[in-house]
Every structure is written in structure tokens, then in C-alpha cells.
């Protein structure tokens, strides 16, 4: 699972192909994206994208390189940041790259605009999205002078030195790398990336610009953040790049969580209350302005945490909120419905599906796969009856039937076959449900499936371990 921490889906390049771009995101397992504002006249388009799509978020701000545009005020930015889908202030910062023959003094408007954004971020408790180009000394100085460490944020599309990265990290900022890091000419930036701590690193596209190799020169899009991720994983020496992005996703969700406007202490209190089913404390925190979709420090939205811990009073309360996002996943891509399914909590599953229309067929791992992995027959039956795809596949190509064979529940295996489960499907390792039964030492399921295979296909089955 990936998150694109910076893109511009409101730009003209995407107007005619937005459905395709969003579909490409889903296929690439890019679960969320932050649509970043660059000026006030176009901010309504950015916000509408976030309102119309649960997996998109918005920022509000004016790019430092946009000179002839309405100036923001602290009051306006704070007011816009009250919207639950506006999770950051920016992009803002300094850009001296195109000064031309203008003097340093003549750029004071840009520095004042930057200060306005920082003050708004502190007032609204939103993180900052920082753009800096040929201006790192002034950028760091103003961040320090204005106390930006109170909210932190992200140094977007980072191209500066390791020393600048270290200074930003000391003030609570993440360092985000774009497709530039994949360019052959970016040797210095690649070395900086190697040195940035894993827990301070994010990735982005900055689409429609800066497409990564092998797409360089094309119109960039959020789906291609995966290529940035794979390249960065190689630089970091992470053999299994999913490890890198479980970290990256957790950090991005933590950024989203703090962006809702609550202090770290409130997030900690909410986490504790949700874990121990302390409804009174949860109500007090929500009344104080803490968002019901808050994410804990480990990447779990509070509704996911309530399901995990079987905190039923908190679960019911959160679910009753008009603002609750029942499909909000944790840093591993697990939704509340997935956790209820794997736990075998049929009543919670029914509530999420019947009352809130929770997503049954999300891309990647989904509720039916999770239910079948633990042999949850009642849950699986309910999910299939309500539209779950009996032949859906996980990122590694595993099906519900494979998961059921692995679990050892022969009644679940039989039910899935009755519902049309395809015995011929193999996962990325070449295993079928028959092979899974053998691997997990369930000979009664293996024998039954082989018998069914021979009746259906009139040929012997050779198990994977014998190939």
C-alpha cells in the first residue's frame, strides 16, 4: 500500500482523465493522496476533489512562486482549515530560483506570505507543506523564527543538502522525495536519501510533474509513486520494500491524524480511551474538537482500534458520527470491516455492511480474504450474500478459496466452491487451493479438492511441491 503525499489532481492535465487516474491509483495500491493547493482561486476545486473522494485529502495555501494572485490572510487559512478534509497548510515556502534581476529586498512579499502560512498552521494545528528552492537558508531561518516546530510538516519534493534535511528534521519535519530521486543525474540527492532516517522519510509524485524513471517525460500521476518507492527502497538497502512502506504509510497517516487539529497528548488520550472502551473520555475528547477519524501513533484509525480491542461502546459511538469514515484503513491497509471479519465478529460485520455500506470488495486484501484466512464460515457466508467477490485476489494472487484451504475449515471450502470459487486459480508463487491445503497439512481438504479437480477437469492434479 502506498500514499502519494503531494499531487495536484485539480490541474488541467487531469481534467479529462480523472476517472482513469483514480482507477490507476487503485490498481497500483495507492490508497490515499494529498491534493495540494497552490492558489486561492483554485482552492475550491482542490477541496471538491477531497469532498467527492474519501481517499483524497486537501491542503489550503498559496505557492511561493505565484506572484499575481490574491494574498491569503491568517484568518482565511484558519477558517478553511476547519474543514475535516483539509489536513495541511500549503504549499508554502520560498523560491528564489526565478528572481532574475530582482533584488533580495524585492522578494519580501514572498517572505511575508510564508510567515502568514506558518502562523495559520500554528493557529489551526495543521502541519505545513514546505516548498523551498534556492532559498534554504531563509526557509530554515523563518521556520525557526515563527516557531514552526510546534506543528512540523513536510519538506516536499526535497532537493536540498543533507544538512538542510537534518535541520528540518530537528524542527519536526518529514523529508519527502519525488521522482527526481530516480533520475541518473541526481547522485547527490540519492546520497541524501540514503542518509535520511526511515522514520522521517515520505514519498510523493508532485504530479503532473516530475514523472519517475521509467516514465520520465510523461504526465506524472499518483499511481507512479510506487516507482519512487521501489527506487528509494533500493537506495535504503531494504530488501523487502514493503517494510519501507509500512513505515511510510504509518508516518503519512500520523501526519493526517495530527492534521485534524488535535495535539499529540489528545491523540494519546483518544488511543487509550478507545483501547479500553472508555466512552466518557472519548465523548469528552470529541467535544473538545478531536476528530473521530483520528489515527493513533501506530497508524490505526480509532474505529479500527475499537474493533481490534472489542471496545463495543466506543465502536457504536464512533459509528454513529456523521463524520466517521468506515472505510478508513490502517497503515497495513486493514479497514474496520476487515478486522471484524478476521475476528469472526459477525454482529459488527453486519452493522458495518448493513448500516454503513462498508466496502466489501476493496482492492488488495479485503474482508472476505480476511474472514477465510481464519475459517470464519458465518462471516464469509454473510459477505458473499451481500456481494463479496468469491474469486477476488490479494496482492500476491491468493483467493478466498486458498485462504479457506489454509485455515483447515472444510465446510468453508465446500461453501466457496458451491458459490463458484475457481479451483484453477494460482497465486504469484504458483500455488492453488490444493497446494495450500497440502502446505498447511490439511490432507482431508487436499484429498477432497483433488477429487473435485479430477471430476471437473478429467485429468490428474500434480501438487506444487512435486513440480
C-alpha positions in Angstrom: 0.0 0.0 0.0 1.3 3.5 -0.9 0.3 7.1 -0.2 1.1 10.0 -2.5 1.9 12.7 -0.1 1.8 15.5 -2.7 -0.1 15.8 -6.0 -2.1 18.4 -8.0 -5.2 16.5 -9.3 -7.0 19.8 -9.9 -4.6 20.8 -12.6 -5.8 20.9 -16.3 -3.7 17.9 -17.2 -6.2 15.7 -15.3 -9.5 17.3 -16.2 -10.4 14.9 -18.9 -9.0 11.7 -17.4 -9.6 11.9 -13.7 -11.6 8.6 -13.5 -8.7 6.9 -15.3 -6.1 8.4 -12.9 -8.1 7.3 -9.8 -8.5 3.9 -11.3 -4.8 3.7 -11.9 -4.2 4.6 -8.3 -6.4 1.7 -7.1 -4.6 -0.8 -9.4 -1.2 0.4 -8.1 -2.4 0.0 -4.5 -2.1 3.8 -3.8 -4.6 4.1 -1.1 -4.6 7.8 -0.4 -3.3 11.1 -1.9 -3.0 14.6 -0.7 -4.2 17.2 -3.3 -2.2 20.3 -2.6 -3.4 23.9 -3.1 -1.3 26.4 -5.0 -3.6 29.5 -5.0 -6.9 30.7 -3.6 -9.0 30.9 -6.8 -8.5 27.2 -7.5 -8.8 26.1 -3.9 -12.5 25.2 -4.2 -11.5 22.7 -7.0 -9.0 21.1 -4.6 -11.5 20.9 -1.8 -14.2 19.4 -4.0 -11.9 16.6 -5.0 -11.4 15.8 -1.4 -15.1 16.0 -0.6 -16.1 13.8 -3.6 -13.5 11.1 -2.9 -13.0 9.5 0.5 -9.3 8.6 -0.2 -8.3 12.1 -1.2 -7.4 14.9 1.1 -6.7 18.6 0.6 -4.4 21.4 1.8 -5.0 25.2 1.6 -2.4 27.7 0.7 -0.6 29.8 -2.0 2.6 28.7 -3.7 5.5 31.0 -3.2 6.1 31.3 -6.9 2.6 32.6 -7.6 3.0 36.4 -7.5 0.0 37.8 -9.2 -2.7 36.1 -7.1 -4.8 37.0 -4.1 -2.9 37.0 -0.9 -4.1 34.8 1.9 -4.7 36.0 5.4 -4.1 34.0 8.6 -7.9 34.3 9.3 -8.9 32.9 5.9 -6.4 30.0 6.1 -7.5 29.1 9.6 -11.2 29.2 8.6 -10.6 26.9 5.5 -8.6 24.5 7.6 -11.6 23.8 9.8 -12.9 21.6 7.0 -12.4 17.9 8.0 -10.8 17.1 4.7 -8.3 19.9 4.8 -5.3 18.4 6.6 -2.4 20.7 5.9 -1.4 24.3 5.2 0.5 25.0 2.0 2.2 24.6 -0.2 4.2 27.5 1.1 7.8 28.5 1.5 10.4 30.4 -0.6 11.5 30.2 -4.2 14.4 32.4 -5.3 15.2 30.3 -8.4 13.5 32.7 -10.8 14.5 36.0 -9.2 16.1 37.2 -12.4 17.2 40.8 -12.0 15.0 41.4 -9.0 16.7 42.3 -5.7 16.6 40.3 -2.5 14.7 43.1 -0.9 12.0 43.0 -3.6 11.2 39.4 -2.6 9.9 40.5 0.9 6.4 39.8 -0.2 7.3 36.1 -0.5 8.8 36.0 2.9 5.7 37.7 4.4 3.4 35.3 2.7 5.5 32.4 4.1 5.1 33.8 7.7 1.3 34.1 7.2 1.1 30.4 6.4 3.2 29.4 9.4 1.1 31.5 11.7 -2.1 30.0 10.2 -0.7 26.5 10.7 0.1 27.1 14.3 -3.3 28.6 14.9 -5.2 25.7 13.2 -2.8 23.0 14.4 -2.2 21.8 10.9 1.2 20.7 9.5 3.0 22.7 6.9 3.8 21.7 3.3 7.1 23.4 2.5 8.4 24.3 -0.9 12.0 25.7 -1.0 14.2 26.3 -4.0 17.5 28.2 -4.0 16.3 29.6 -0.6 17.1 27.0 2.0 18.9 29.4 4.5 16.0 31.8 4.6 13.4 29.0 4.7 15.0 27.4 7.8 15.5 30.8 9.4 11.9 31.8 9.0 10.6 28.4 10.2 12.7 28.9 13.4 11.7 32.5 13.9 8.0 31.7 13.6 8.1 28.6 15.8 7.1 26.1 13.0 8.4 23.2 15.1 5.1 23.5 17.0 3.3 21.8 14.1 6.0 20.4 11.9 5.1 19.2 8.4 6.9 18.0 5.3 9.7 19.4 3.1 8.1 18.5 -0.2 10.0 17.5 -3.4 13.2 17.7 -1.4 16.3 18.6 -3.5 18.5 20.3 -0.9 21.5 19.1 1.0 21.7 16.6 3.9 22.5 19.5 6.2 19.2 21.2 5.3 17.4 17.9 5.8 18.9 17.4 9.2 17.9 21.0 10.2 14.3 20.4 9.0 14.1 17.1 10.8 15.2 18.8 14.1 12.1 21.0 13.7 9.7 18.1 13.3 9.6 17.9 9.5 9.5 14.8 7.3 11.6 14.8 4.1 9.7 13.8 1.0 11.3 12.6 -2.2 9.7 12.8 -5.6 10.5 11.3 -9.0 13.6 13.4 -9.2 15.4 11.0 -6.9 15.2 8.3 -9.7 17.0 10.5 -12.3 20.5 9.4 -13.2 21.8 12.9 -12.7 20.5 13.1 -9.1 23.5 11.4 -7.4 23.8 13.9 -4.6 20.1 13.7 -3.8 20.3 9.9 -3.8 23.1 10.0 -1.2 21.0 12.4 0.9 18.1 10.0 0.7 20.3 7.2 1.9 21.1 9.2 5.0 17.6 10.4 5.9 16.2 8.2 8.7 13.5 5.8 7.6 11.0 7.2 10.1 11.5 10.7 8.7 11.0 9.9 5.0 8.0 10.2 2.8 7.4 9.8 -1.0 5.4 11.8 -3.5 4.8 12.4 -7.2 4.2 16.2 -7.3 2.1 15.1 -10.3 1.5 16.1 -13.1 5.2 17.0 -12.9 8.5 15.0 -12.4 7.5 11.6 -13.5 9.9 9.0 -12.2 12.0 6.7 -14.3 10.9 4.8 -16.4 8.1 7.3 -17.1 10.3 10.4 -17.2 9.0 13.0 -19.7 5.3 11.8 -19.4 2.5 13.4 -17.4 3.0 12.1 -13.9 0.2 10.7 -11.8 -0.3 9.3 -8.2 -0.1 5.7 -9.3 3.6 6.2 -10.1 4.5 6.9 -6.5 5.1 3.2 -6.4 8.1 3.6 -8.7 9.5 6.3 -6.5 9.0 3.9 -3.6 10.8 1.0 -5.2 13.8 3.1 -6.1 14.0 4.6 -2.6 13.8 1.1 -1.1 16.8 0.2 -3.2 18.7 3.2 -2.0 17.9 2.4 1.6 19.0 -1.2 1.2 15.6 -2.5 2.3 15.4 -6.0 0.8 11.7 -6.2 1.2 10.5 -2.7 0.1 7.0 -3.3 1.7 8.8 -2.9 5.1 9.8 0.6 4.0 6.3 1.5 3.0 4.5 0.1 6.0 6.7 2.7 7.8 6.0 5.3 5.2 2.2 4.8 5.3 2.2 4.9 9.1 4.0 8.2 9.0 1.7 9.6 6.4 -1.4 8.5 8.4 0.2 10.0 11.5 0.6 13.3 9.6 -3.1 13.1 8.6 -4.0 12.4 12.2 -2.2 15.4 13.7 -3.6 17.5 10.9 -7.1 17.1 12.2 -6.2 19.7 14.8 -5.5 17.7 17.9 -2.4 17.8 20.0 -0.3 14.6 20.4 -1.5 14.4 24.0 -5.1 14.3 22.8 -4.2 11.6 20.3 -2.6 9.6 23.1 -5.7 10.1 25.3 -8.0 9.1 22.5 -6.0 5.9 21.8 -6.1 4.9 25.4 -9.8 5.6 25.7 -10.6 3.6 22.5 -8.5 0.7 23.6 -10.1 0.4 27.0 -13.7 1.2 25.8 -13.8 4.4 27.9 -16.9 6.0 26.2 -17.0 9.0 28.6 -13.4 10.0 27.8 -14.0 9.6 24.0 -17.1 11.8 24.1 -15.2 14.5 26.0 -12.3 14.4 23.5 -14.7 14.7 20.5 -16.5 17.5 22.3 -13.1 19.2 22.6 -12.6 19.0 18.9 -10.8 15.7 18.4 -11.8 14.2 15.0 -13.5 10.8 15.1 -11.2 9.6 12.3 -8.1 10.3 14.3 -5.2 7.9 13.7 -3.2 6.5 16.6 0.7 6.6 16.6 0.8 3.1 15.0 -1.4 4.0 12.1 -4.7 2.6 13.3 -7.8 4.8 12.9 -9.9 4.8 16.1 -12.7 2.7 14.6 -10.2 0.1 13.6 -8.7 0.1 17.1 -12.2 -0.2 18.6 -12.8 -3.3 16.5 -9.5 -4.8 17.3 -9.9 -4.3 21.1 -13.6 -5.2 21.0 -14.5 -1.8 22.5 -18.1 -2.0 21.7 -19.4 1.1 23.3 -16.7 3.2 21.6 -17.4 1.4 18.3 -21.1 2.2 18.5 -20.4 5.8 19.3 -17.9 6.4 16.6 -20.1 4.6 14.0 -23.0 7.0 14.9 -20.9 10.1 14.0 -21.8 11.6 10.6 -18.1 12.3 10.1 -16.9 8.7 10.5 -15.2 7.2 7.6 -16.0 3.5 7.9 -13.5 2.6 5.1 -10.5 4.4 6.5 -7.7 1.8 6.7 -4.7 1.5 8.9 -1.1 1.5 7.9 -1.4 -2.1 6.7 -4.5 -1.4 4.5 -6.9 -3.0 7.1 -10.3 -1.5 7.3 -12.8 -1.9 10.3 -14.7 -4.4 8.2 -11.6 -6.5 7.6 -10.7 -6.6 11.3 -14.2 -7.5 12.3 -14.2 -10.3 9.6 -10.9 -11.8 10.6 -12.0 -11.7 14.3 -15.3 -13.5 13.4 -17.4 -10.7 14.9 -20.5 -11.3 12.8 -22.6 -8.7 14.5 -20.0 -6.0 13.9 -19.7 -7.1 10.3 -23.5 -6.9 9.8 -23.6 -3.4 11.3 -20.8 -2.1 9.1 -22.3 -3.6 5.9 -26.0 -3.0 6.5 -25.9 0.3 8.3 -22.8 2.0 6.8 -22.4 0.2 3.5 -18.7 -0.6 4.2 -16.7 -1.6 1.2 -16.8 -5.3 0.6 -14.5 -5.5 -2.4 -11.7 -3.1 -1.8 -8.6 -3.6 -3.9 -5.8 -5.7 -2.4 -6.6 -7.7 0.8 -10.3 -7.5 1.5 -12.9 -8.6 4.2 -13.7 -12.0 2.6 -10.0 -12.9 2.3 -9.5 -12.0 5.9 -12.5 -14.0 7.0 -11.5 -17.1 5.1 -7.9 -16.9 6.4 -9.3 -17.8 9.9 -12.0 -20.1 8.7 -14.9 -17.8 9.6 -17.7 -19.6 7.8 -20.6 -17.4 9.1 -18.9 -14.2 8.3 -17.8 -15.4 4.8 -21.4 -16.5 4.1 -22.8 -13.1 5.0 -20.1 -11.3 3.0 -20.8 -13.4 -0.1 -24.5 -13.0 0.3 -24.0 -9.2 0.3 -21.9 -9.1 -2.8 -18.3 -10.1 -1.9 -16.4 -11.4 -4.9 -15.7 -15.1 -4.2 -12.8 -15.1 -6.7 -11.2 -11.8 -5.5 -7.4 -11.9 -5.2 -4.9 -10.4 -2.8 -1.8 -8.6 -3.9 0.0 -11.9 -4.2 -2.8 -13.5 -6.1 -4.3 -15.6 -3.2 -8.1 -16.2 -3.3 -10.7 -16.8 -0.6 -10.6 -20.5 -1.5 -6.9 -20.6 -0.9 -7.3 -18.9 2.4 -10.1 -21.3 3.4 -7.9 -24.3 2.5 -5.1 -22.8 4.5 -7.4 -22.4 7.5 -8.5 -26.1 7.5 -12.2 -25.4 7.6 -13.6 -27.9 5.1 -17.2 -26.6 5.4 -16.0 -23.1 4.3 -14.1 -24.7 1.4 -17.3 -26.5 0.3 -19.4 -23.3 0.6 -17.0 -21.3 -1.5 -17.0 -24.0 -4.2 -20.8 -24.0 -4.2 -20.7 -20.2 -4.7 -18.4 -20.5 -7.8 -14.9 -20.4 -6.4 -12.4 -21.2 -9.1 -10.2 -24.1 -8.2 -7.8 -23.4 -11.1 -6.6 -20.0 -9.9 -2.9 -19.9 -8.7 -1.2 -17.2 -6.7 2.1 -15.5 -7.6 4.0 -18.5 -6.3 2.1 -20.9 -8.5 0.1 -22.4 -5.6 -3.6 -23.3 -5.9 -6.0 -24.1 -3.1 -5.0 -27.7 -3.3 -1.3 -26.8 -2.8 -2.3 -24.5 0.2 -4.1 -27.4 1.8 -1.0 -29.6 1.4 1.4 -26.9 2.6 -0.7 -26.4 5.8 -1.1 -30.1 6.4 -4.9 -30.5 5.9 -5.0 -33.8 3.9 -8.8 -34.2 4.2 -9.2 -30.9 2.3 -6.4 -31.7 -0.1 -7.9 -35.1 -1.0 -11.4 -33.6 -1.4 -10.2 -30.8 -3.7 -8.1 -33.3 -5.8 -11.2 -35.5 -6.2 -13.2 -32.4 -7.3 -10.4 -31.4 -9.7 -10.4 -34.8 -11.4 -14.2 -34.8 -11.8 -14.3 -31.3 -13.2 -11.2 -31.4 -15.5 -10.8 -35.2 -16.2 -7.1 -35.1 -15.5 -4.7 -35.8 -12.6 -3.5 -32.9 -10.4 0.2 -32.5 -9.6 0.7 -30.7 -6.4 3.1 -27.7 -6.4 5.6 -29.4 -4.1 6.2 -32.1 -6.7 6.8 -29.6 -9.6 
